[in-house]
Amino acid sequence: MSRPSVTRRTAIASAVAATLAAGAIPATSAGAAVPPSPDGWIQSTLGRMTLEEKVGQLFVQYAYGKDANTPDPRNTAIFGVATPAEAVKKYHLGGVIYFAWTDSVQNPQQIAALSNGLQEASLSRSSKVDIPLGISIDQEMGVVTRVGPPATQFPGSMALGAGRSTADARTAAAVTGKELRALGVNTNFAPVADVNVNPLNPVIGTRSFSSNPALTADMVAAQVAGYQEDGRVSASAKHFPGHGDTATDSHVAFPVITHTREEWDQMDAPPFKAAIAQGIDMIMTAHLSFPALDDSGNPATLSKPILTDLLRKELGYKGVIITDSLEMAGVRELYSDAEVAVRSLEAGADQLLMTPSMVKAFPAVVAAVQSGRISKADLDAKVRRVLEQKVRRGIVADHMVDPAAIGSVVGTQEHLAAADAVTNRTGTLVRNDDAVLPIAAAGKNVLVTGYGDVATTTLAAGLTRAGTTSARVTTGASPTDAQIAAATAAAAGKDYVVVTTMKAWDTAVTDKRGGQQKLVRSLQDTGVPVVVVATRDPYDIAYLPGTRTYLATYSYNAVSMEAAARLITGAVTPTGKLPVDIPAKGDPTTVLYPFGHGLSY
């Protein structure tokens, strides 16, 4: 695989170093603001770019393939060319995004090789400019995790909110950022800045830190510092102006937020303001209607009053505004895909994420600039912000990675130990009638059942290491009557049953049979002490009458289940506090367990 010449790479690094030395872009802080009229590399690069190269910097796309140069026919439909490298070159892409379903994320060595290959493609174009790619991913941790083990895993945002430690939130972001950067990924679409005030929210939920704006703002600021200052990756707060109070998933429909402007100021705005104050590189838009902020009916992604007047002017945000995926239904109901791309930029977005068809959207944006619909000055301002971010985060000077160094960064013992320590402080003991927990593990027979192969396997193994004899019967997210009967039969003669739930409240989507609720009732009817472990939403207990022992972990990955085993057996004392209210089933005005509730031993 060819690499750009040493001369070219050295020239880029030298130009950036000269720019920094000249004071055009302060390097004293990773979150430092760029002056409004930077010179040096940014100015000279912008002056030498063609119209098509400028427009290309506004697009962040996925491409199919585990490496840069293997053809995949799925790319042809989007780009008109078959390989990821060809797509990068043809459209002068500003960035790419990785997913497992695009074959981009398989293992650390593969990811690093893909990153290097795509950077080579970006810098080997026949062009007067050399601009490396922003390589991005959604590595929120918890339910939205793209790179799994051996990369270090942390619980999701709501678990960190339960832990209440901004230091732990920063540690989680710092470790995640360092490991991503070692793989060539320089942008993480995290943290989630939405305040999850709606327990029925199907798309945010535990991706949010809390229902409390102040706690969410503190956690967001800590994670921005961890990603950008410690991890050297750009952070992106999402989803502006706030996706926390909806029962509609914008991936499949068009949510409407009914908050007043005053409610937005008090409830939704604080985390985004905290991110801006911390110097965040990017803010991602939401595909939802917010009539109090813009009564046109357009989604926020297409709203100039929201993106330009509110975010850019009123809040004073200077960084990159990027859209959420333009493949999502919430932004495609009113206009064609090409028109959505143009309108997003007119509204104030700087970069377009995952437009469904580059062969339509790219020429539409070029034509909009040529016609004057998008002014050349506006285009230059958008590209300047993109280039400023790449310089500020060190991507221009340091975009290639050393595969041989991955093992010294990714999944190290130091990082894994930090993840265990952080996770130990997040579990919340919500109910412990009859002091069932902690269990005296030695010699006890325990059944572990419920949701998740990873969750139940890891939990059973942890309990076994503590001295129990643990059997496992996995029933999944929507147990059948036969599975429920099998798990109930397996409970006979056991000293304890530990049952994991995952959004047991959501019988409309997650558990259409209501099987998780039936499973818990059936296990409780055996008379064996039942410990319910909510591995995602803490709200499940409101739908599980009769539950007397209830532990919320907010995440179902292995590190969370290992910590759950330590909490259940008393190796670790529970210290997590609810970061949300848990309301009664069907009655949001009645709070069963309030924000801040949490038991200990």
C-alpha positions, 0 to 999 in steps of 0.5 A: 500500500503506497504512502504519501511521500515524506516530503509532502507529509513533512511539508504539511507538518512544517506548515502547521507548526509554522502556523501554530508558532505564528500564533494563528491557532493557539496550541496552549489548550486543546479546546482553545478558540481559533481567532476569527481570521487565522492565516498560515496553513488554513488561509493558504489552503483555502485560497488554493481549493477548487469549488469541488474541493471545498464542497467535498469538505462539507460531507462526512460519509460511510463507505463499505469495506474493511480496507480502502481498496477492495471494491464493493458494489454497494459503494457504487450506488452511493458514490458511482465508484466501487472502493472507499479510496475512490469515493474519498478521492472523487468527492474530496470528502471532508470525513468518513464514519465507521460502522460494523455494518459497513465492515469498517469495524472488525478489530483494532489492526483492521481499523488502523489499516483502514484509517491509514489507507483512507488517509493515503487516498485523501492525500494522494489526489491530484490536487494543489492541497493536502487535507487529511480526513476527519475519521469519525465514529459513534463510541458513546459506550453503553448501548451505542458502542462500535468498537468492542473488546479488546478495546476498553469498554465503559458503561454508558452515559446514564451509568456515569450520571449515577456515579456522579463523578465528573472525574470518572466521566472524564477518565472514561472519555480520555481512555476512549479517546486515546484508544480511538486515536491509536486506531486512526479515529480522530472524531467521536460523536459523543457525548450525548447532551440530551436531558432525558426527562421523558422515561418513555424516550425510545431513542435516548434513554440511557444514552443521556447522563440524567434527567437533571440539566445541571448534572448532565451539563457537568458530565458533558463538560467533563467528557469534552475535556476528556476526549479533546484535551486528554484523548486528542479526538474531537468531541461532538455534543448531540442532539441540538437543540435537545432530544430528551423529551420525546416518545418518538424515534427520529430514525423512523419518524418525526418527533415534535418537542413541545417545550416552551422557550423558557423550558428550553432555556432551563432544561435543554440548553445547559448541557450545550452551553457547558459544551460550548464553554468547554471548547467543543469542536462539534455540535450535532443537530437533531431531526425534530420539530421544536415549534417554540424555537421555529414554528415553520414545521421544519426539523432543527437540522433544516432550521436557520432560526435554530442553527444560525440565530440560536446556536451560532449567534445567541449562544456564540458557538464558533465550531463545526455544526454537523447534521445527524445522519441524513438517512434518518426518516425525521429529516426526509419527510418534506424534501428530496435528499438533494434538497435536504443537503442544500437546506441543511447548509443554508440553515447553518450546518457546516458538515452533512453526515451520511447523505443517502446519495452523493451522486445527487447531493454533491452536484446539488450543493455545487449548483447551489453555490454556483447559483448564489443560493449558498454564497461563496463567503458562506461556503468559505466560512464553513470550510474554514471551520472544518479546517480549523478543527483539523488543525486544532485537534492535530489531525493535519500534522499527525493523521497516520497511525502506527499499527505496531503501537496499538497494543501499548494503547488499546485495552491495556491493563491500566485502561481495563483497571480504570474501567473496572474502578469507574464501573464499580461506582455506577450501580444503583441499588434501588430496592433491597427488601429483606436485605437479600443483598449482598448474598453470602456466595460460598456454596450457594446455588444460583440461577442466572436468567433473562436478557442477553448472552453476554450479560447472563454469561458474564454475570454467571461467571462472576458469581461463580468466581465469588463462590456460587454454583451458577446455572444459566438460562438465557431468555432474550428480550422477548421471552416466549411462554416456553422459555419462561417455563424453562427458566421457571423450572430451572429455578427449582431448588436454587438459593437465589435467582438473578434475572436480567431485564432490558427495557422490560417497560417497552412492550411496544418495541423491545418486548412485544409479548410482554415476556420479560414482565411475565418472566419476572412474575413467574420467577417470583411465584416460585418463592425463591429470592429473586434479584432483578438486574435492570441492564438498561433503563432503570424504569423497569421496576415500575412495570415489575410489581412484587419486585423486592430486590432491584439493581440498576446497572444502566448497561449490559456490557461485560464490564457492567455485568462484572461490576454487578456480580461484585455488587451482588456478592458484596465485594463492592458496596453500591454507591450509585444514585438514581440520575433520573426519577422513576415514575409509576407505570402510566402516571408520570406525576407519581414518583416511585423512586426519586432522583438521588435515591440509592441504597447501600450495605 
